[in-house]
Amino acid sequence: MIYLDHNATTPVDTEVRDAICEALDVFGNPSSSHVAGQKAHRLVEGARKAVAGLIGASPEEIIFTSGGTESNNLALIGFAQSFGKGHIISSRIEHPSVANPLKYLEKQGYAITLVGTDHNGAVKPEDILKEIRPETILVTIMHSNNETGVIQPIKEIAAILKERGIVFHTDAAQSAGKTPLNIEELACDMATLVSHKFYGPKGIGALYLRKGTKLLPIMYGAGHERGLRPGTENIPAIAGFGKASEIAKRDMSLRVEHTERVTGILYRKLLDLIPDIKLNGKTARRLPNTLNISIKGIVGTDLVNSLKDTVAISAGSACHSGTCTPSDVLLAMGLSPGEAISAVRISTGKDTTEDDVLRASELIAGAVRKL
């Protein structure tokens, strides 16, 4: 199988696997003062420093969590509850781990406003500005979209919010490790990071929390992670996250160059073989590894299923019992329901070869002809 679904998850890097295996022997509790505990504590803090280094943060600004979903919930619900009732602005293209906590907060009495995007799938900073109220306490906009790869104007939005003292969170789960991120340039107050999107283990993530940003825990127990995330730390996963961060920082320019090249080859080959395709977010700045294409006359999930043993890709729209629900992200961009249902996402990785994408394009084109 040719794996072209790296936005869903990535294989664990061999260096990361070695770090995880070594950490399995570090059995002490990091909160213990004896030798075994302090060895574990040093490993955790070393990984915290590596994760912080990936985005240019300070280690004390990194809170380890179980993954992107927990980080987003902690950021949104933890901040909202620390502030009291108020108004929150987000977008119509957010991941469910942002969209659903916002629905929960709305039921708790918070006012929620969702802005749309332009035809490329990018949120417009002026739309955020229009929706700001005196009672606005928080804005959350993803750094890059998981379906289209479109990178959002985070710096421009942050500048608007900083002038007004409004806290800003960005879900950077899909961007970290794939494209350079500098937290000071982005100027956000909170950012969600995930290990398994860039060759680390699943079940571990982090929340960047700028010094001075108020937050209440959403789980209660002992005082781990500055009192914001109770529970004995998952040492092997944290070690893997740290190693994945080190490698991503070291190899970033190589990864960007490589994925841009093979993704470009794939797109050009698909255009040759299937002329009637549309690249969604074509003129926007996108992640270097991501293509979201609508193919006229097919259903995206049918194509995904027909290729499942040979090429791994994904579809944003959901089809069950003959009924298809178009992707909310693509509808927000102005695609018709038919265009949205016909879309698939293809995402390359650091180990994807030119032969992989050339062979995959032939297999995809053959499946389209059969469908």
Buried (B, 14 or more C-beta within 10 A) or exposed (E): EBBBBBBBEBBBBEBBBEBBEEBEEBEBBBEBEEEEBEBBBEBBBBBBBBBBBBBBBBBEBBBBBBBBBBBBBBBBBBBBBBBEEBBBBBBBBBBEBBBBBBEEBEEEEBBBBBBBBBEBBBBBBEBBBEBBEEEBBBBBBBBBBBBBBBBBBBEBBBEBBBEEEBBBBBBBBBBBBBBBBEBEEBBBBBBBBBBBBBBBBBBBBBBBBBEEBEBBBBEEEEEBBEBBBEEEBBBBBBBBBBBBBBBBBEBBEEBBEBBBBBBBBBBEBBBEBBEEBBBBBBEBBBBBBBBBBBBEEBBBBBBBEBBEEBBBBBBBBEBEEEEBBBBBBBBBBBBEBBBBBBBBBBBBBBBBEEEBBEBBBBBBBBBBEEE
